[in-house]
């Protein structure tokens, strides 16, 4: 494997031809509406979530798998080559078209295959038009012999099911209407899926293909057998001068041009990179893996209809963040944590403001929704930290933009967060007047980011005074004082409350000075287990700790929790530690916060290390292993979690918003500090003398 071009990722024939290696590497695309497309480099489906078009019927949720696969066979006279692979029950793989892959690469975010078939070389591309529920699959002949007239026969496998479910034979019987190069599939909700062939014809020939095996679902203890309806075939002509292909769309396209559609997609990716570089003008160069994260960041940003503030309107268009693909929707906590990296680090402050105003308008009793449910349901206000992360997100936005008008509009609702947290709100969330700290939690409820729950079993309840909640509380109070100063308001009450919280926070320092308690005043007293939550007491802009205690926190996290790709959620020395995230739902949820490595924590760790050491370059180097991970699992993006045990195999969502965002944000912030330090050194007279001596000596 090697990187190629700005932000590009390339895999050679040796790995593409090895089924296990080609299957473990997945490509993911998103359309900005909550829809997505995904698959493996090999072309097999190992997840029930793999498909060419998963579209939201109630954007961004209600996602349904519509186009499962388009299995392509290259035909040249009497010769035929399958450019696809399928995995069936009992491990049977038929055909094994992956062995013909010459190379695979991401061109920006776009997956591109080159197939080598004797004297023919074929290029295949897949992309989703931004803002549309559609997907393109195109082909071009790159190399051929004189006089050859190869063609493609493409089997069209469709479905219409919730993306969390599986389909059985006979459960899908759509009305089909084929005319020339078009196929219309009538859906039960009255809409239609349109398949449009560019460079050929489409004919119907319905037949069920049974017993697809979903190996990753089997590994996860979920249904792993599925049947799909092949509705017909497309017949396309290949040549070296033009691109042929199929557009699958829920829109009505007249005469789509694949070349124009390709250029629009590529132009947008180029614009995203230019925008990010322009916003970070002090940074001269971006490594290719950071370019890749900038593009990955865009995949999580979505538009979302929300209740309009103006009663004359039914709905307003807000913005939000998909927490992870494939199974997460938009979550309040994840959105606020990810916002700086997804938007401000990439030079998109207007997007940041729209997200902030969308969520700020949803503050209720001082709390932010943790999860947006489906259509007609009520948002769930069951998180203690999301509202505090909202204040931190506003800090990042105001620091980047100095937009005091937006801050002034939001300030009353931010004030309401402080008021409700001080006086009390849902789930026992309130400030303890004795020490100025926030307590939270009730039996049977999970309120912090360590929120795994199986039935009635809350795996890590953390009832009491969690350390990161109180680090955020102190930081939030200090930021509210700063906001008040900027707006010309009275900040004294926030400073007084912050001083009390800082004094109370000293209780978190363990008597042995080896880091911090994870929770104070819980049902069983203080919880001294070594978890990563203490890192935020150092990484946030305003720390409640003195420098020696900051250094102790970083040292403890480095010794017990730091791995190549993030921080473990529990030290391996703890008897409850689980080093692998495997098994059925209960087994996996039991391990979720009991040892798994979380990638999003790597960014805060690097920032905390820099605070303690003052060495931005060394702290930034902590992020470098992610560049290798971009060549594995979800290609070009960052996984949700990893096994706590070496070799730290990627697990969970293969594309996670806060994993991408926190690493990107930390790299940008540390690079600015590194560049500033280099400039200061270059301006020192002794540094200048050394530089001149080196030049003269050479």
N, C-alpha and C positions, 0 to 999 in steps of 0.2 A: 504494500500500500504506500501511496505517497500523495502529498498534496499537490495540486496543480492549479496555478492561477490564483487570482485574488479570492480567497475564501473557498477555493475549490477542494474537493475530496475525490480521490481516484482509487479504485481497487482493480488489481490486475487479474489476469486469467487464472492464475494458480488458485486464488481464493474464491473467485466466482465459480470455478468448477468443482469446488469442494462443498457439497450440499450443506453440511453443518455450519461452515463458515459463512456461506452465502445466505443461509436462513437466519442466522443470528443478527445480520445487518439489515436494518429496515430503513426505508425512506418514508418521510411524512410530509404531506402538503396540507395547507389550510387555505380557506377562501375569505377570511375576515368576517364570516357570518356564523361561525361555529361549525361549519361543515369541514370535512377533511377527506383526504385520500391517503392510502397507505398500503405498503406491501413489503415483501422481502426482495433482496437483490436477486435471489434465485427465481422469483416469480411464484413460489408456493405461498399459500395462506397458512400461517401458523397461529393466527389469532382470528377469532370471530369478528374482530374489528377491522381486519384487512379488507380493503375493497377500493375500487376506483372512484366511487362517488358515494359518500355518506353525507346526506343533505339534511339540514334542520327544517322541520315542518313548522316549528314555532321558534324562529331564530332567537338566541343561538342554541336552544335546546330542542327536544323532540327529534333527535338525529336518527335518520333511517338509512340503512344500507340499500342502495338502489342498483348500482352497477357493481357486480361482484368481481368479474374478471373479463378480459378480452384475450382469449387464448389464440395466439397467432401462429400460423404455419406458413413458412416460405416455400413456394413451389416454383421450380425452374424445369420446365419440360417434364421428364419422368422422375426427377429428383424432388424430394420434399424434406424439409427440416422443421421440427417443432421448435419454436422460439418461446417455449413456456415449459413449466414443470408443475405437476400436481402431486400432492401427498394424499394418499387414501388410507383407509382403515388398515390396521396391522402393519403400518409403516411402509406400505408399497408406494413407490414414487414412479409415476408414469404419466407422460414421458419424462425424460431427463434432459430437457432442453437447456438447462443451466450450464451444461458442459460446453455449449457453443458460445457462451458469452466471452467475447474478446476482452472487454473491459466494462466497468461501470464507473460513472462519476456523477457527482453533483455539480452542475453548472449553476452557481449560485445556490438556489434551492431546488432546481429542476433535476430530477433523475434522468440520466442519459445512459443507454446501453449501446454497445457496439457488438454485433453478432458476427462471428466469422464462420461462414458456411462454404467450404471449398473455395471457389474463386469469387465468391460474393461476400461483400461486407455491408451490413444493414445497420442503420442507426434508428433507435427507438427513443422517443421522448414522451414524458407525461408532465402536465401542469394543470393547475386550476386557475381560471380567470378570476382575479381578485374581485370580491363583491358579488360573485355570481354562483349559483348552484349548478356548476357544470365542471367537466373535465375534458381535456384533450389528450388523445393518444395518437401520436404521429410517427411516420416512418419515412426514411429517405435511403436511397441506394447510394452508398459511398464508393463502392468498387465493384466492377463487373467486367466480364469479357465482352468483346465486340459481338453485337448481334443478339445478346441475351435479352429476354423479355420476362423477367421474373414477376411473380404476383404474390399476393397475400390472401390467405383465407383465414378469417378471424371469427372464432366461435364467441357468441355474445351471451354471457351468463349474467342473469339479472335476478333481483330479489326486490322485496318491499317489506322490510322488517325493521323493528327497533334495533339499533346497533348493539344493544346489550344481549339480544336473544340469538337463537339459532333457528334455522329453517329446516322443515322436513318435507319430503316428497308429497306433492298434492296440496300444500298449504298456500300456493301462489298460482293463480290462474288468470293472468291478465288478458285484456282484449288487445290484440296486436293488429296494426295496420301498416303494411309495408308498401312504399311507392318509390320505385327507382332507388335512389341512394338514401332514402329516409325510412325510419321505423318509428312509429308512434305507439307508445305503451300507455294505455289509459289506467290511471290510478284510482283507488277507491274514494279518495277525497275530492275527486273531480279534476285534479290537475293531470298533466301528462308528462311523461319522460320522453324526450325526443333524442333519437340517435341519428346523426347526420354523417353520412359517409362522404368524404372529400376524395374523389379519384376512383370511384367505383360504385357498386350497388349493394343493397342489403335485401336478403330474402329471409322469410320465416321458415323455421323447421324445429318446432318445439320438442324438447326431450329432456327428461330429468337425468342429471348426472349425480350419482349417489355416493354417500360415504366418504366425503372429504374429511380428512383428519386434521384437527387443529391442535398441534402438538403443545403449544404454549398454554392453551386452555386446559389440556390434560394435566400439564405440570401444575397448574393453579387449582386443580380440583374442581373444574367447571365443565359443563357439557362440551364435548370435544368432537362430536360427529355432526355433519351437516350435509344436506342435499341442496342442489341448486338447479334452477331451470335454465337450460340453454334455449333461448327463444329463436335463434337462427344464426345466420352467417353474414358477414360482410366480405365482399370480394373486391380487392383493391389492386390497382396496377402500380408497379414500382418503376421509377426511373431516377436518374441522377440529377435531373434538372429541376424537379419540383418535389414538394413534400405532400404525401398523402396521409390520410388518417380519419379518425372518427371523433366527433364532438358529441358527448352525452350531456344533455342540459334539460333543466326544468323550464327554461325560457323558450321562446319561439324565435329561433335564428333563421334568417332568410337564406343567405348564401355565405356562410362563414369561410373566412380565408385563414388556413392554418399558419401561413407565414406572417400575416399581420398580427394574429393572436400571439404567436411566439415572440415577435418583436415587442409587443406591448408588455408582456410578462417580463422579458429581459430588461426592457427600459426601466420598468418600475424597480427591479432589484438594483440596477445601477444607480438610480436616483436615491434609493435608501442609503447606499454606501456613501454617495457624495454628501448627502445631508448630514450623516453622522460625522464625517471628516470635517465638514465646514463648522459644525457646532463645537468640535474639539480642536480649534485652530492651533492651540499650543502644542499639540501632539503631531510630530512630523510624520510618523509612519505607524501603520496598524499591521500587526502580523496577520497572516491569512486566517488563523483560527479565530481571531477577534472579528474580522470581517464576516466569518461564518456565523458567529453569535449575533451580530447585528442583523443579519438576514433572518436568523431563527427567531429573534425577538418579535419581528413583525407577525409571525404566525399566530401569536397568542392574543393579539389585539383585535377586538371585535366591536361592532356596533350593537347596541341593545336598546330595545324600546322600553321606556320607563313611564310611569305615571307622570303626566305633565304638571308643571307647577301652575300653569295658567289653566283655570277650569274651563276655558273655552275650547281647549284642545283635549283630545282623548289621550294621545300618547306623544311623548317627545323622544327624540333619538339621542340616547346617551352613549357612552362607551364603557367597555369593561374588559376583562382579561379572562381568557380560558385558562384555568389553572394547570391543565395538563391533558395531553392527548394519549389515549383515546377516550378515557371514561370520565374525566372530570368536566364540570361546567365552570361557571364563574363563581368564585368564592371571595368574600370580602377581605379576609385575612390575606390570602394569597395575592389578591389584586394590589393591596396597599404595599406589601413587601416587595412585589415585583415591579411596581410602577417606576421607581427611579431608573432601574436598569433597562426596562423595556422602552421607555419614552425619553427620559432626560439624557441618558448616556448616548442615545441614538439621535439626538437633535430634534426631538418631536415634542416641544413644550405644549403646543396647542392640544395634542392628543392627551398629554398628561392633565391639562386643565379640564378637558371634557370628562375624563375619568374621575377626577377629584370632585367635580361639581355633580356628576351623576351620583356618587356615593355619599357625598356630604349631604345631599338632599334626602338621603334615606336614613339619616341618624334619627333614632327613636329612643327616648329615655336614656340618652347618652350612649347608645350602642349602635353598632353597624351590623348589617346582616352578615352572617357567616356564609350562607349559601342562598343563591337564587333558586327556588324550586321551579317546577314546570308551570305551564299556563294555568291561571286561575287559582294558584296556591299562594299562600302568604309567606313572605320571606322569613327565614329562621334567624332570630336574634339570640344565638347561643354561643357567643365567643367573647371572652374577656379582653383579648388583645387587639382585635381588628380596629376598634375605634382609636386605640393608642397608636397603632401603626398608621392610621389616617393622619394623625398630627405629624408624625415623622415624614409621611409623604408630602404633606404641605410644606414642611421645612425644606425638603429637597427641591420642591417646585419654586418656592419663593427665593431660595438661594440661587437657583439657576436663572430666574427670570426677573426678579424684583417686581413682580406683578402684585402691587399692593391693592389694586382695585378688586381683583379676584379674592385676595385674602380678606379684604373688608367685608365682602359679601358672605364669605364662609365663616367669619369669626364668631358670630352669635351661636352657630351650631357647634363650633369647636368649644366655645365656652360651656355649652350645655353638656358636653362630654365630661369636662372637669367637674361641673356642678353635680351631675348624677353619680360620678365615681366617688366624689367626696361624701355625698349625702346618702347614697344607696340606690341601686337599681336591681335588675333581675338577677336571679341565681346567687343571691348573697353577695354581690359585688358591692363593696363599700370601703371607704377609708377608715382604718382603725385610728381613732383620735389619740390613742396612747403613743403610737410610734410613727404616725403619718403614712403608713404603708397600706397597700390595697390587699384586701382579702377577697377570696372568691371561691365559689364551688358549693355544690350540694350533692348528696349521694345520688348516683345514677346519671350524672351529667358530666360531660367532658367539655371543658371551656378553653383550655390552652391549645396550642398547635399540636401537642402530643395528645391527639383526640381519638385514638383507636377505641372502638366499642364493638363488642360482639354480643348481640342480643341485649341483655341487661348488664353485661359485664363491661365496665369501664376499665381498660387495661392499665392506664396511668392516670388516675383521677386527679392527683395533685391538688387536693382541697387544702386551702390555707392561704399562704402568701407566697406565690411562685416568684422565683428570682427574676426572670425576664420581664414579668408583668410589672414589677416594681422598678426595674431599670427603665422600662418604657414610661412608667408613671413619672419618675423623677425627670427624665428627659423631656417628656411632654409638658410638664410644668415650667421647666426652663424655657422651652420653645414658646409657650403661651406668653410668658413674660417678654420674650423677645418680640413676638408678634404685636403685643400691646404697645411696646415702645415704638415699633415701626409705624403703628397706626395712630400714635399720639394719645393712647389710652393709659389708664392707671394700671401699672403692672405689679404693684406692691403685694397684692394678695397672692399672686402666683409665686413670687419670690419667697414669701413667707412659707407657703405650703411646700415649695421645693426644698427650702432649708430644713424643714421638719422631716421630709421624706429622706433627705440625705443623711441626717442624723440617725433616723430609724434604720436606714439601709446597712449601717455598720453592724447590725445584728446578723446579717448574712455571712459575715467573715467568720470562717471556722476558727475555733480556738487554736488549732494547730497551724493556722495561717496557710493551709493547703487548699486554696480556692474558697468557694462559697457553698453554703447550703443551697440545695435545689428548691426546697420549700420550707418556710417557717410556719410554726403554729398550726400544723396539720393535726388530724385526729390522733396521731401518734407522736406529736411533737415535731421536732425538726427533721427533715429528710436530708441526710448528708451524702446520698448517693452521687457519684460523679457523673453528671450529665452535661451536655453542651450549652444549656440555657444560660449559664453564667457568663458566656462570652459576650452577651449583649451589654453587660455592665461595663465593658471595655470598648466595644466597637461603636456604640452610639456616640454622636457628637458630644453630648453632655454625659459624663460618667460620674456616678455617685461615689467612686472609689478613689483613694489616694494612689499615687504611682506604685508603691511597693505591693499593694493589694492587686492592682491591675496586672503587674508582672506575675504574681502568683497564680492568677486566673489563667493567663496565657500559658504558663508553664504546665499547669495541671491539664489543660486541654491538649497541649502538645504531647505530653507524656502518655495520657490514657485514651485520648479520643481521636487525635488527628490521623487521617489516612490520606492516601494520594488524592482521593476524589471528594473529601469532605470530612465531617466529624461524625464519629459514632454517637448514637443516642444514649449509650450506656457503656461504662467501662467494662472490658472483658473480665476484670477481676470480680465483678458483681455476680452473685449466685443466680440472679435472674437474667443474666446476659444470654442472648441468643444470636449466634454468629451468622446464621443463614436464614434468608427469607424464602422459605419453601413450604410446600404442603397445601392443604385446603384453606378456605377462607379464615377459619378460626385460627389455624396454626400461623398463617401469615400475619393476621392482625395482632396476634400475641407477640410477634417479633418486631412489629412495625416501629415501635419506639423503645425497644429493649436491646438495641445493639446495632441496628441498621445504620449504615453511613448515609447521611443526608448531604447531597451536593450543595444545597442552597446555603448551608452553614460555612462553606469554605470561604465565601466572600467576607462575611463578618469576621471570621478568624484572621484572615490576612490583614484586614483593617486594624484589628486589635493588636496583632503582632507589630505592625508598623507603629502604632501608638506607643508601644512599650520600648521598641528598639530604635525607632527613628530611621530604620533602614528600609526605605520604600522598595528598593530593587529586590532585596531578599524576601520581603513580604509578598511582592508581586510574583516571585518565582514559585510560591506555594500554589499558584493557579495554573502553572504550566502543564501539569498532568492532564488537565481537561482537554488540552489540544490533542492528546492521544485518544482520549475517550470519544472525541468527535468522529473517529474512524471506526467506531464500534457501536453496537446496539442501534439506537436511533441516529442515523448518520447526520452529522452537521448540527446536532442539537444535544441536549444534556438530559440524562436520565434523572428520575426522581430520587432513587435510592440505590444503594449498593450493599452487598453482603458486608457485615462487619468483619468476617474472617477473610484473610487473603485467599485468592487473588482479588477479592472485592468485585465479584461479578455484578454487572448492572441488573437492577430489578425494578419492579414497579412500572410507572408510566415511562415509556421511552422518550417522551418529550415533555418536560416540566417547566412551567413558566418561571417560577422563582429560582430554579437551578440555573437557567440561562441568565436571568436578570441579575442575580446577586453576584455572580462571577463577572459578568460584563461591567456592572457598576463598580465593583472593587478594582478591576483592572484599570478602568479609566481614571478613577480617583488616585490610585497609586502611581499611575503613569504621570499624571500631572505633578505629583509630589516628587517623583524621580527626576523629571525634567527640570523642575524648579531647583532641586538640590544640585543638579549638574551645572545649571547656570550660575548658582551661587559659588560653586567651586571654581568655575572658570573665571569669575570676576576677582577672586582673591589674588593678591600680588604674588604670594608664594606659589599658588597653583600656576599662575602665568609663567613664572620663572621656570618651574619644572617642565611645562609644556615646551618653552623655547629651548631648554637644554636638550629635551628629547629630540626635537626637530634638528637642532644643530648636530647632535650626536649621530643622527642617522645619515 
